Amino acid sequence: MSDKPDGPSADRGLNPALKTRTDKTHDTTHPTRAPADSASVQHEEGRGWPMIWLVVTIVCVVLALWIFFF
């Protein structure tokens, strides 16, 4: 078997029905700000989550100890 295809279909590729096209759905000509610059998150938001996770962890440890020893 030959590795090089012979004949007129050799330069067409795998699917000759496919046509090349350029995707123009996204506008890349106008620069925009970085997502971090345009975020609207306040500095105080989410500040209580470490305390919530600490309480949940302590409750789970106490519950696990109670299940193992009582």
PDB file of N, CA, C, O and CB in Angstrom:
ATOM      1  N   MET A   1       0.851  -1.181   0.000  1.00  0.00           N
ATOM      2  CA  MET A   1       0.000   0.000   0.000  1.00  0.00           C
ATOM      3  C   MET A   1       0.889   1.233   0.000  1.00  0.00           C
ATOM      4  O   MET A   1       1.913   1.269   0.683  1.00  0.00           O
ATOM      5  CB  MET A   1      -0.965   0.004   1.224  1.00  0.00           C
ATOM      6  N   SER A   2       0.513   2.205  -0.737  1.00  0.00           N
ATOM      7  CA  SER A   2       1.284   3.440  -0.892  1.00  0.00           C
ATOM      8  C   SER A   2       0.830   4.477   0.131  1.00  0.00           C
ATOM      9  O   SER A   2      -0.361   4.583   0.420  1.00  0.00           O
ATOM     10  CB  SER A   2       1.137   3.999  -2.325  1.00  0.00           C
ATOM     11  N   ASP A   3       1.774   5.244   0.679  1.00  0.00           N
ATOM     12  CA  ASP A   3       1.434   6.313   1.610  1.00  0.00           C
ATOM     13  C   ASP A   3       0.963   7.569   0.907  1.00  0.00           C
ATOM     14  O   ASP A   3       0.237   8.370   1.496  1.00  0.00           O
ATOM     15  CB  ASP A   3       2.616   6.637   2.475  1.00  0.00           C
ATOM     16  N   LYS A   4       1.355   7.755  -0.330  1.00  0.00           N
ATOM     17  CA  LYS A   4       0.983   8.942  -1.091  1.00  0.00           C
ATOM     18  C   LYS A   4      -0.214   8.638  -1.972  1.00  0.00           C
ATOM     19  O   LYS A   4      -0.145   7.753  -2.825  1.00  0.00           O
ATOM     20  CB  LYS A   4       2.163   9.440  -1.940  1.00  0.00           C
ATOM     21  N   PRO A   5      -1.325   9.369  -1.778  1.00  0.00           N
ATOM     22  CA  PRO A   5      -2.483   9.128  -2.655  1.00  0.00           C
ATOM     23  C   PRO A   5      -2.211   9.639  -4.068  1.00  0.00           C
ATOM     24  O   PRO A   5      -1.553  10.660  -4.268  1.00  0.00           O
ATOM     25  CB  PRO A   5      -3.747   9.808  -2.083  1.00  0.00           C
ATOM     26  N   ASP A   6      -2.725   8.915  -5.013  1.00  0.00           N
ATOM     27  CA  ASP A   6      -2.566   9.291  -6.415  1.00  0.00           C
ATOM     28  C   ASP A   6      -3.877   9.792  -6.980  1.00  0.00           C
ATOM     29  O   ASP A   6      -4.944   9.443  -6.475  1.00  0.00           O
ATOM     30  CB  ASP A   6      -2.053   8.110  -7.239  1.00  0.00           C
ATOM     31  N   GLY A   7      -3.815  10.580  -7.988  1.00  0.00           N
ATOM     32  CA  GLY A   7      -5.012  11.031  -8.664  1.00  0.00           C
ATOM     33  C   GLY A   7      -5.384  12.463  -8.301  1.00  0.00           C
ATOM     34  O   GLY A   7      -4.692  13.113  -7.519  1.00  0.00           O
ATOM     35  N   PRO A   8      -6.500  12.957  -8.883  1.00  0.00           N
ATOM     36  CA  PRO A   8      -6.899  14.348  -8.664  1.00  0.00           C
ATOM     37  C   PRO A   8      -7.440  14.627  -7.259  1.00  0.00           C
ATOM     38  O   PRO A   8      -7.480  15.787  -6.847  1.00  0.00           O
ATOM     39  CB  PRO A   8      -7.937  14.730  -9.674  1.00  0.00           C
ATOM     40  N   SER A   9      -7.853  13.612  -6.521  1.00  0.00           N
ATOM     41  CA  SER A   9      -8.412  13.840  -5.193  1.00  0.00           C
ATOM     42  C   SER A   9      -7.332  13.944  -4.115  1.00  0.00           C
ATOM     43  O   SER A   9      -7.660  14.070  -2.935  1.00  0.00           O
ATOM     44  CB  SER A   9      -9.376  12.726  -4.845  1.00  0.00           C
ATOM     45  N   ALA A  10      -6.063  13.894  -4.491  1.00  0.00           N
ATOM     46  CA  ALA A  10      -4.976  13.895  -3.515  1.00  0.00           C
ATOM     47  C   ALA A  10      -4.880  15.222  -2.760  1.00  0.00           C
ATOM     48  O   ALA A  10      -4.515  15.211  -1.584  1.00  0.00           O
ATOM     49  CB  ALA A  10      -3.657  13.602  -4.209  1.00  0.00           C
ATOM     50  N   ASP A  11      -5.188  16.349  -3.373  1.00  0.00           N
ATOM     51  CA  ASP A  11      -5.028  17.649  -2.716  1.00  0.00           C
ATOM     52  C   ASP A  11      -6.337  18.195  -2.138  1.00  0.00           C
ATOM     53  O   ASP A  11      -6.347  19.327  -1.656  1.00  0.00           O
ATOM     54  CB  ASP A  11      -4.459  18.648  -3.696  1.00  0.00           C
ATOM     55  N   ARG A  12      -7.417  17.455  -2.164  1.00  0.00           N
ATOM     56  CA  ARG A  12      -8.703  17.926  -1.658  1.00  0.00           C
ATOM     57  C   ARG A  12      -8.844  17.769  -0.148  1.00  0.00           C
ATOM     58  O   ARG A  12      -9.615  18.512   0.460  1.00  0.00           O
ATOM     59  CB  ARG A  12      -9.817  17.189  -2.344  1.00  0.00           C
ATOM     60  N   GLY A  13      -8.156  16.865   0.463  1.00  0.00           N
ATOM     61  CA  GLY A  13      -8.289  16.638   1.885  1.00  0.00           C
ATOM     62  C   GLY A  13      -9.270  15.517   2.178  1.00  0.00           C
ATOM     63  O   GLY A  13      -9.659  14.767   1.284  1.00  0.00           O
ATOM     64  N   LEU A  14      -9.662  15.411   3.433  1.00  0.00           N
ATOM     65  CA  LEU A  14     -10.543  14.321   3.832  1.00  0.00           C
ATOM     66  C   LEU A  14     -11.974  14.517   3.367  1.00  0.00           C
ATOM     67  O   LEU A  14     -12.627  13.562   2.946  1.00  0.00           O
ATOM     68  CB  LEU A  14     -10.519  14.168   5.318  1.00  0.00           C
ATOM     69  N   ASN A  15     -12.469  15.750   3.441  1.00  0.00           N
ATOM     70  CA  ASN A  15     -13.845  16.021   3.070  1.00  0.00           C
ATOM     71  C   ASN A  15     -13.863  17.213   2.113  1.00  0.00           C
ATOM     72  O   ASN A  15     -13.765  18.358   2.555  1.00  0.00           O
ATOM     73  CB  ASN A  15     -14.723  16.295   4.329  1.00  0.00           C
ATOM     74  N   PRO A  16     -13.983  16.967   0.847  1.00  0.00           N
ATOM     75  CA  PRO A  16     -13.947  18.073  -0.117  1.00  0.00           C
ATOM     76  C   PRO A  16     -15.169  18.982  -0.047  1.00  0.00           C
ATOM     77  O   PRO A  16     -15.140  20.083  -0.595  1.00  0.00           O
ATOM     78  CB  PRO A  16     -13.821  17.524  -1.509  1.00  0.00           C
ATOM     79  N   ALA A  17     -16.246  18.547   0.616  1.00  0.00           N
ATOM     80  CA  ALA A  17     -17.443  19.370   0.721  1.00  0.00           C
ATOM     81  C   ALA A  17     -17.286  20.479   1.756  1.00  0.00           C
ATOM     82  O   ALA A  17     -18.035  21.456   1.726  1.00  0.00           O
ATOM     83  CB  ALA A  17     -18.636  18.506   1.071  1.00  0.00           C
ATOM     84  N   LEU A  18     -16.327  20.347   2.669  1.00  0.00           N
ATOM     85  CA  LEU A  18     -16.109  21.379   3.679  1.00  0.00           C
ATOM     86  C   LEU A  18     -15.442  22.588   3.062  1.00  0.00           C
ATOM     87  O   LEU A  18     -14.536  22.466   2.237  1.00  0.00           O
ATOM     88  CB  LEU A  18     -15.262  20.840   4.834  1.00  0.00           C
ATOM     89  N   LYS A  19     -15.896  23.747   3.468  1.00  0.00           N
ATOM     90  CA  LYS A  19     -15.326  24.984   2.971  1.00  0.00           C
ATOM     91  C   LYS A  19     -14.734  25.748   4.151  1.00  0.00           C
ATOM     92  O   LYS A  19     -15.277  25.703   5.254  1.00  0.00           O
ATOM     93  CB  LYS A  19     -16.394  25.837   2.225  1.00  0.00           C
ATOM     94  N   THR A  20     -13.643  26.436   3.928  1.00  0.00           N
ATOM     95  CA  THR A  20     -13.055  27.234   5.003  1.00  0.00           C
ATOM     96  C   THR A  20     -13.864  28.509   5.173  1.00  0.00           C
ATOM     97  O   THR A  20     -14.317  29.116   4.202  1.00  0.00           O
ATOM     98  CB  THR A  20     -11.565  27.563   4.708  1.00  0.00           C
ATOM     99  N   ARG A  21     -14.034  28.897   6.428  1.00  0.00           N
ATOM    100  CA  ARG A  21     -14.744  30.131   6.723  1.00  0.00           C
ATOM    101  C   ARG A  21     -14.134  30.747   7.966  1.00  0.00           C
ATOM    102  O   ARG A  21     -13.500  30.054   8.763  1.00  0.00           O
ATOM    103  CB  ARG A  21     -16.264  29.880   6.910  1.00  0.00           C
ATOM    104  N   THR A  22     -14.323  32.030   8.132  1.00  0.00           N
ATOM    105  CA  THR A  22     -13.817  32.742   9.292  1.00  0.00           C
ATOM    106  C   THR A  22     -14.976  32.999  10.251  1.00  0.00           C
ATOM    107  O   THR A  22     -16.026  33.498   9.848  1.00  0.00           O
ATOM    108  CB  THR A  22     -13.127  34.072   8.876  1.00  0.00           C
ATOM    109  N   ASP A  23     -14.779  32.662  11.496  1.00  0.00           N
ATOM    110  CA  ASP A  23     -15.810  32.866  12.515  1.00  0.00           C
ATOM    111  C   ASP A  23     -15.832  34.347  12.898  1.00  0.00           C
ATOM    112  O   ASP A  23     -14.839  34.877  13.395  1.00  0.00           O
ATOM    113  CB  ASP A  23     -15.550  31.965  13.773  1.00  0.00           C
ATOM    114  N   LYS A  24     -16.953  35.004  12.668  1.00  0.00           N
ATOM    115  CA  LYS A  24     -17.080  36.432  12.952  1.00  0.00           C
ATOM    116  C   LYS A  24     -18.135  36.709  14.017  1.00  0.00           C
ATOM    117  O   LYS A  24     -18.709  37.798  14.051  1.00  0.00           O
ATOM    118  CB  LYS A  24     -17.422  37.189  11.681  1.00  0.00           C
ATOM    119  N   THR A  25     -18.397  35.729  14.890  1.00  0.00           N
ATOM    120  CA  THR A  25     -19.417  35.919  15.915  1.00  0.00           C
ATOM    121  C   THR A  25     -18.920  36.762  17.084  1.00  0.00           C
ATOM    122  O   THR A  25     -19.728  37.356  17.797  1.00  0.00           O
ATOM    123  CB  THR A  25     -19.891  34.580  16.420  1.00  0.00           C
ATOM    124  N   HIS A  26     -17.612  36.824  17.293  1.00  0.00           N
ATOM    125  CA  HIS A  26     -17.057  37.617  18.388  1.00  0.00           C
ATOM    126  C   HIS A  26     -16.319  38.815  17.816  1.00  0.00           C
ATOM    127  O   HIS A  26     -15.530  38.685  16.880  1.00  0.00           O
ATOM    128  CB  HIS A  26     -16.112  36.764  19.272  1.00  0.00           C
ATOM    129  N   ASP A  27     -16.581  39.965  18.380  1.00  0.00           N
ATOM    130  CA  ASP A  27     -15.940  41.188  17.921  1.00  0.00           C
ATOM    131  C   ASP A  27     -14.586  41.326  18.595  1.00  0.00           C
ATOM    132  O   ASP A  27     -14.510  41.541  19.804  1.00  0.00           O
ATOM    133  CB  ASP A  27     -16.825  42.423  18.210  1.00  0.00           C
ATOM    134  N   THR A  28     -13.534  41.204  17.829  1.00  0.00           N
ATOM    135  CA  THR A  28     -12.191  41.316  18.388  1.00  0.00           C
ATOM    136  C   THR A  28     -11.512  42.623  18.005  1.00  0.00           C
ATOM    137  O   THR A  28     -10.320  42.797  18.260  1.00  0.00           O
ATOM    138  CB  THR A  28     -11.346  40.152  17.934  1.00  0.00           C
ATOM    139  N   THR A  29     -12.247  43.535  17.402  1.00  0.00           N
ATOM    140  CA  THR A  29     -11.626  44.786  16.972  1.00  0.00           C
ATOM    141  C   THR A  29     -11.659  45.851  18.056  1.00  0.00           C
ATOM    142  O   THR A  29     -10.839  46.769  18.032  1.00  0.00           O
ATOM    143  CB  THR A  29     -12.313  45.305  15.734  1.00  0.00           C
ATOM    144  N   HIS A  30     -12.590  45.755  19.013  1.00  0.00           N
ATOM    145  CA  HIS A  30     -12.692  46.755  20.075  1.00  0.00           C
ATOM    146  C   HIS A  30     -12.227  46.145  21.398  1.00  0.00           C
ATOM    147  O   HIS A  30     -12.808  45.162  21.859  1.00  0.00           O
ATOM    148  CB  HIS A  30     -14.150  47.286  20.198  1.00  0.00           C
ATOM    149  N   PRO A  31     -11.193  46.711  22.012  1.00  0.00           N
ATOM    150  CA  PRO A  31     -10.745  46.166  23.305  1.00  0.00           C
ATOM    151  C   PRO A  31     -11.711  46.534  24.429  1.00  0.00           C
ATOM    152  O   PRO A  31     -12.333  47.596  24.403  1.00  0.00           O
ATOM    153  CB  PRO A  31      -9.334  46.680  23.641  1.00  0.00           C
ATOM    154  N   THR A  32     -11.828  45.661  25.398  1.00  0.00           N
ATOM    155  CA  THR A  32     -12.679  45.895  26.554  1.00  0.00           C
ATOM    156  C   THR A  32     -11.838  45.796  27.819  1.00  0.00           C
ATOM    157  O   THR A  32     -10.687  45.359  27.785  1.00  0.00           O
ATOM    158  CB  THR A  32     -13.857  44.887  26.593  1.00  0.00           C
ATOM    159  N   ARG A  33     -12.430  46.208  28.930  1.00  0.00           N
ATOM    160  CA  ARG A  33     -11.716  46.133  30.198  1.00  0.00           C
ATOM    161  C   ARG A  33     -11.589  44.681  30.647  1.00  0.00           C
ATOM    162  O   ARG A  33     -12.366  43.824  30.226  1.00  0.00           O
ATOM    163  CB  ARG A  33     -12.433  46.969  31.273  1.00  0.00           C
ATOM    164  N   ALA A  34     -10.625  44.417  31.488  1.00  0.00           N
ATOM    165  CA  ALA A  34     -10.428  43.071  32.026  1.00  0.00           C
ATOM    166  C   ALA A  34     -11.593  42.728  32.946  1.00  0.00           C
ATOM    167  O   ALA A  34     -12.171  43.628  33.555  1.00  0.00           O
ATOM    168  CB  ALA A  34      -9.071  42.963  32.787  1.00  0.00           C
ATOM    169  N   PRO A  35     -11.955  41.454  33.066  1.00  0.00           N
ATOM    170  CA  PRO A  35     -13.060  41.073  33.939  1.00  0.00           C
ATOM    171  C   PRO A  35     -12.841  41.502  35.395  1.00  0.00           C
ATOM    172  O   PRO A  35     -13.802  41.843  36.085  1.00  0.00           O
ATOM    173  CB  PRO A  35     -13.266  39.576  33.875  1.00  0.00           C
ATOM    174  N   ALA A  36     -11.611  41.490  35.862  1.00  0.00           N
ATOM    175  CA  ALA A  36     -11.348  41.898  37.247  1.00  0.00           C
ATOM    176  C   ALA A  36     -11.606  43.389  37.434  1.00  0.00           C
ATOM    177  O   ALA A  36     -11.978  43.816  38.526  1.00  0.00           O
ATOM    178  CB  ALA A  36      -9.901  41.560  37.644  1.00  0.00           C
ATOM    179  N   ASP A  37     -11.415  44.179  36.393  1.00  0.00           N
ATOM    180  CA  ASP A  37     -11.661  45.620  36.487  1.00  0.00           C
ATOM    181  C   ASP A  37     -13.137  45.961  36.441  1.00  0.00           C
ATOM    182  O   ASP A  37     -13.556  46.984  36.982  1.00  0.00           O
ATOM    183  CB  ASP A  37     -10.945  46.343  35.374  1.00  0.00           C
ATOM    184  N   SER A  38     -13.926  45.118  35.805  1.00  0.00           N
ATOM    185  CA  SER A  38     -15.344  45.417  35.645  1.00  0.00           C
ATOM    186  C   SER A  38     -16.232  44.656  36.635  1.00  0.00           C
ATOM    187  O   SER A  38     -17.456  44.736  36.541  1.00  0.00           O
ATOM    188  CB  SER A  38     -15.770  45.097  34.235  1.00  0.00           C
ATOM    189  N   ALA A  39     -15.641  43.924  37.577  1.00  0.00           N
ATOM    190  CA  ALA A  39     -16.432  43.179  38.560  1.00  0.00           C
ATOM    191  C   ALA A  39     -17.050  44.139  39.571  1.00  0.00           C
ATOM    192  O   ALA A  39     -16.466  45.172  39.896  1.00  0.00           O
ATOM    193  CB  ALA A  39     -15.558  42.125  39.283  1.00  0.00           C
ATOM    194  N   SER A  40     -18.228  43.790  40.062  1.00  0.00           N
ATOM    195  CA  SER A  40     -18.934  44.666  40.987  1.00  0.00           C
ATOM    196  C   SER A  40     -19.005  44.079  42.394  1.00  0.00           C
ATOM    197  O   SER A  40     -19.965  44.336  43.119  1.00  0.00           O
ATOM    198  CB  SER A  40     -20.331  44.941  40.475  1.00  0.00           C
ATOM    199  N   VAL A  41     -18.025  43.312  42.781  1.00  0.00           N
ATOM    200  CA  VAL A  41     -18.017  42.686  44.097  1.00  0.00           C
ATOM    201  C   VAL A  41     -17.520  43.705  45.122  1.00  0.00           C
ATOM    202  O   VAL A  41     -16.513  44.381  44.913  1.00  0.00           O
ATOM    203  CB  VAL A  41     -17.126  41.404  44.104  1.00  0.00           C
ATOM    204  N   GLN A  42     -18.236  43.795  46.212  1.00  0.00           N
ATOM    205  CA  GLN A  42     -17.835  44.691  47.295  1.00  0.00           C
ATOM    206  C   GLN A  42     -16.757  44.008  48.134  1.00  0.00           C
ATOM    207  O   GLN A  42     -16.669  42.780  48.156  1.00  0.00           O
ATOM    208  CB  GLN A  42     -19.058  45.085  48.178  1.00  0.00           C
ATOM    209  N   HIS A  43     -15.955  44.789  48.810  1.00  0.00           N
ATOM    210  CA  HIS A  43     -14.876  44.230  49.619  1.00  0.00           C
ATOM    211  C   HIS A  43     -15.398  43.498  50.850  1.00  0.00           C
ATOM    212  O   HIS A  43     -14.731  42.584  51.336  1.00  0.00           O
ATOM    213  CB  HIS A  43     -13.925  45.329  50.043  1.00  0.00           C
ATOM    214  N   GLU A  44     -16.541  43.858  51.359  1.00  0.00           N
ATOM    215  CA  GLU A  44     -17.083  43.238  52.568  1.00  0.00           C
ATOM    216  C   GLU A  44     -17.879  41.972  52.280  1.00  0.00           C
ATOM    217  O   GLU A  44     -18.188  41.223  53.207  1.00  0.00           O
ATOM    218  CB  GLU A  44     -17.956  44.222  53.298  1.00  0.00           C
ATOM    219  N   GLU A  45     -18.217  41.715  51.030  1.00  0.00           N
ATOM    220  CA  GLU A  45     -19.004  40.527  50.700  1.00  0.00           C
ATOM    221  C   GLU A  45     -18.169  39.272  50.905  1.00  0.00           C
ATOM    222  O   GLU A  45     -17.002  39.221  50.516  1.00  0.00           O
ATOM    223  CB  GLU A  45     -19.520  40.596  49.249  1.00  0.00           C
ATOM    224  N   GLY A  46     -18.776  38.260  51.520  1.00  0.00           N
ATOM    225  CA  GLY A  46     -18.107  36.994  51.722  1.00  0.00           C
ATOM    226  C   GLY A  46     -17.158  36.972  52.894  1.00  0.00           C
ATOM    227  O   GLY A  46     -16.432  35.995  53.081  1.00  0.00           O
ATOM    228  N   ARG A  47     -17.144  38.002  53.670  1.00  0.00           N
ATOM    229  CA  ARG A  47     -16.211  38.079  54.783  1.00  0.00           C
ATOM    230  C   ARG A  47     -16.600  37.133  55.923  1.00  0.00           C
ATOM    231  O   ARG A  47     -15.730  36.734  56.698  1.00  0.00           O
ATOM    232  CB  ARG A  47     -16.137  39.506  55.297  1.00  0.00           C
ATOM    233  N   GLY A  48     -17.854  36.767  56.048  1.00  0.00           N
ATOM    234  CA  GLY A  48     -18.307  35.901  57.120  1.00  0.00           C
ATOM    235  C   GLY A  48     -18.175  34.416  56.835  1.00  0.00           C
ATOM    236  O   GLY A  48     -18.373  33.607  57.742  1.00  0.00           O
ATOM    237  N   TRP A  49     -17.848  34.028  55.613  1.00  0.00           N
ATOM    238  CA  TRP A  49     -17.797  32.608  55.264  1.00  0.00           C
ATOM    239  C   TRP A  49     -16.745  31.823  56.049  1.00  0.00           C
ATOM    240  O   TRP A  49     -17.034  30.688  56.427  1.00  0.00           O
ATOM    241  CB  TRP A  49     -17.526  32.463  53.794  1.00  0.00           C
ATOM    242  N   PRO A  50     -15.569  32.335  56.316  1.00  0.00           N
ATOM    243  CA  PRO A  50     -14.631  31.539  57.135  1.00  0.00           C
ATOM    244  C   PRO A  50     -15.192  31.202  58.513  1.00  0.00           C
ATOM    245  O   PRO A  50     -14.969  30.100  59.014  1.00  0.00           O
ATOM    246  CB  PRO A  50     -13.316  32.289  57.299  1.00  0.00           C
ATOM    247  N   MET A  51     -15.911  32.129  59.128  1.00  0.00           N
ATOM    248  CA  MET A  51     -16.508  31.873  60.439  1.00  0.00           C
ATOM    249  C   MET A  51     -17.613  30.826  60.328  1.00  0.00           C
ATOM    250  O   MET A  51     -17.745  29.977  61.210  1.00  0.00           O
ATOM    251  CB  MET A  51     -17.065  33.176  61.043  1.00  0.00           C
ATOM    252  N   ILE A  52     -18.393  30.871  59.279  1.00  0.00           N
ATOM    253  CA  ILE A  52     -19.449  29.877  59.068  1.00  0.00           C
ATOM    254  C   ILE A  52     -18.834  28.491  58.906  1.00  0.00           C
ATOM    255  O   ILE A  52     -19.320  27.530  59.504  1.00  0.00           O
ATOM    256  CB  ILE A  52     -20.303  30.238  57.826  1.00  0.00           C
ATOM    257  N   TRP A  53     -17.776  28.370  58.109  1.00  0.00           N
ATOM    258  CA  TRP A  53     -17.129  27.074  57.914  1.00  0.00           C
ATOM    259  C   TRP A  53     -16.474  26.582  59.202  1.00  0.00           C
ATOM    260  O   TRP A  53     -16.438  25.375  59.446  1.00  0.00           O
ATOM    261  CB  TRP A  53     -16.087  27.163  56.797  1.00  0.00           C
ATOM    262  N   LEU A  54     -15.963  27.476  60.020  1.00  0.00           N
ATOM    263  CA  LEU A  54     -15.391  27.084  61.300  1.00  0.00           C
ATOM    264  C   LEU A  54     -16.463  26.477  62.209  1.00  0.00           C
ATOM    265  O   LEU A  54     -16.234  25.443  62.837  1.00  0.00           O
ATOM    266  CB  LEU A  54     -14.732  28.294  61.984  1.00  0.00           C
ATOM    267  N   VAL A  55     -17.619  27.111  62.276  1.00  0.00           N
ATOM    268  CA  VAL A  55     -18.724  26.606  63.101  1.00  0.00           C
ATOM    269  C   VAL A  55     -19.200  25.251  62.569  1.00  0.00           C
ATOM    270  O   VAL A  55     -19.435  24.329  63.350  1.00  0.00           O
ATOM    271  CB  VAL A  55     -19.901  27.622  63.126  1.00  0.00           C
ATOM    272  N   VAL A  56     -19.342  25.129  61.276  1.00  0.00           N
ATOM    273  CA  VAL A  56     -19.791  23.858  60.683  1.00  0.00           C
ATOM    274  C   VAL A  56     -18.778  22.753  60.977  1.00  0.00           C
ATOM    275  O   VAL A  56     -19.168  21.630  61.298  1.00  0.00           O
ATOM    276  CB  VAL A  56     -19.993  24.007  59.147  1.00  0.00           C
ATOM    277  N   THR A  57     -17.493  23.052  60.873  1.00  0.00           N
ATOM    278  CA  THR A  57     -16.455  22.057  61.145  1.00  0.00           C
ATOM    279  C   THR A  57     -16.492  21.617  62.599  1.00  0.00           C
ATOM    280  O   THR A  57     -16.398  20.425  62.892  1.00  0.00           O
ATOM    281  CB  THR A  57     -15.072  22.616  60.800  1.00  0.00           C
ATOM    282  N   ILE A  58     -16.628  22.567  63.508  1.00  0.00           N
ATOM    283  CA  ILE A  58     -16.694  22.227  64.930  1.00  0.00           C
ATOM    284  C   ILE A  58     -17.920  21.366  65.224  1.00  0.00           C
ATOM    285  O   ILE A  58     -17.826  20.395  65.975  1.00  0.00           O
ATOM    286  CB  ILE A  58     -16.723  23.503  65.788  1.00  0.00           C
ATOM    287  N   VAL A  59     -19.051  21.707  64.649  1.00  0.00           N
ATOM    288  CA  VAL A  59     -20.273  20.912  64.856  1.00  0.00           C
ATOM    289  C   VAL A  59     -20.083  19.502  64.311  1.00  0.00           C
ATOM    290  O   VAL A  59     -20.507  18.537  64.947  1.00  0.00           O
ATOM    291  CB  VAL A  59     -21.492  21.588  64.177  1.00  0.00           C
ATOM    292  N   CYS A  60     -19.460  19.365  63.155  1.00  0.00           N
ATOM    293  CA  CYS A  60     -19.243  18.033  62.576  1.00  0.00           C
ATOM    294  C   CYS A  60     -18.275  17.207  63.422  1.00  0.00           C
ATOM    295  O   CYS A  60     -18.473  16.003  63.584  1.00  0.00           O
ATOM    296  CB  CYS A  60     -18.708  18.157  61.142  1.00  0.00           C
ATOM    297  N   VAL A  61     -17.234  17.836  63.962  1.00  0.00           N
ATOM    298  CA  VAL A  61     -16.293  17.112  64.817  1.00  0.00           C
ATOM    299  C   VAL A  61     -16.976  16.653  66.095  1.00  0.00           C
ATOM    300  O   VAL A  61     -16.800  15.510  66.517  1.00  0.00           O
ATOM    301  CB  VAL A  61     -15.079  17.991  65.151  1.00  0.00           C
ATOM    302  N   VAL A  62     -17.749  17.526  66.711  1.00  0.00           N
ATOM    303  CA  VAL A  62     -18.470  17.149  67.927  1.00  0.00           C
ATOM    304  C   VAL A  62     -19.459  16.030  67.634  1.00  0.00           C
ATOM    305  O   VAL A  62     -19.580  15.096  68.426  1.00  0.00           O
ATOM    306  CB  VAL A  62     -19.203  18.364  68.522  1.00  0.00           C
ATOM    307  N   LEU A  63     -20.157  16.105  66.528  1.00  0.00           N
ATOM    308  CA  LEU A  63     -21.109  15.057  66.150  1.00  0.00           C
ATOM    309  C   LEU A  63     -20.392  13.735  65.886  1.00  0.00           C
ATOM    310  O   LEU A  63     -20.892  12.682  66.281  1.00  0.00           O
ATOM    311  CB  LEU A  63     -21.909  15.481  64.906  1.00  0.00           C
ATOM    312  N   ALA A  64     -19.241  13.765  65.231  1.00  0.00           N
ATOM    313  CA  ALA A  64     -18.479  12.546  64.968  1.00  0.00           C
ATOM    314  C   ALA A  64     -17.977  11.940  66.274  1.00  0.00           C
ATOM    315  O   ALA A  64     -18.030  10.721  66.439  1.00  0.00           O
ATOM    316  CB  ALA A  64     -17.297  12.837  64.024  1.00  0.00           C
ATOM    317  N   LEU A  65     -17.496  12.752  67.198  1.00  0.00           N
ATOM    318  CA  LEU A  65     -17.056  12.240  68.497  1.00  0.00           C
ATOM    319  C   LEU A  65     -18.206  11.614  69.264  1.00  0.00           C
ATOM    320  O   LEU A  65     -18.032  10.574  69.898  1.00  0.00           O
ATOM    321  CB  LEU A  65     -16.430  13.356  69.324  1.00  0.00           C
ATOM    322  N   TRP A  66     -19.371  12.227  69.217  1.00  0.00           N
ATOM    323  CA  TRP A  66     -20.544  11.697  69.914  1.00  0.00           C
ATOM    324  C   TRP A  66     -20.969  10.349  69.331  1.00  0.00           C
ATOM    325  O   TRP A  66     -21.365   9.443  70.065  1.00  0.00           O
ATOM    326  CB  TRP A  66     -21.709  12.695  69.836  1.00  0.00           C
ATOM    327  N   ILE A  67     -20.882  10.222  67.982  1.00  0.00           N
ATOM    328  CA  ILE A  67     -21.251   8.964  67.335  1.00  0.00           C
ATOM    329  C   ILE A  67     -20.254   7.862  67.685  1.00  0.00           C
ATOM    330  O   ILE A  67     -20.659   6.721  67.906  1.00  0.00           O
ATOM    331  CB  ILE A  67     -21.327   9.147  65.812  1.00  0.00           C
ATOM    332  N   PHE A  68     -18.956   8.178  67.739  1.00  0.00           N
ATOM    333  CA  PHE A  68     -17.955   7.162  68.026  1.00  0.00           C
ATOM    334  C   PHE A  68     -17.940   6.710  69.485  1.00  0.00           C
ATOM    335  O   PHE A  68     -17.727   5.527  69.752  1.00  0.00           O
ATOM    336  CB  PHE A  68     -16.607   7.678  67.655  1.00  0.00           C
ATOM    337  N   PHE A  69     -18.157   7.614  70.427  1.00  0.00           N
ATOM    338  CA  PHE A  69     -17.959   7.272  71.826  1.00  0.00           C
ATOM    339  C   PHE A  69     -19.263   7.043  72.617  1.00  0.00           C
ATOM    340  O   PHE A  69     -19.202   6.547  73.742  1.00  0.00           O
ATOM    341  CB  PHE A  69     -17.171   8.355  72.481  1.00  0.00           C
ATOM    342  N   PHE A  70     -20.416   7.382  72.072  1.00  0.00           N
ATOM    343  CA  PHE A  70     -21.654   7.185  72.838  1.00  0.00           C
ATOM    344  C   PHE A  70     -22.625   6.320  72.107  1.00  0.00           C
ATOM    345  O   PHE A  70     -23.717   6.055  72.610  1.00  0.00           O
ATOM    346  CB  PHE A  70     -22.302   8.502  73.156  1.00  0.00           C
TER     347      PHE A  70
END
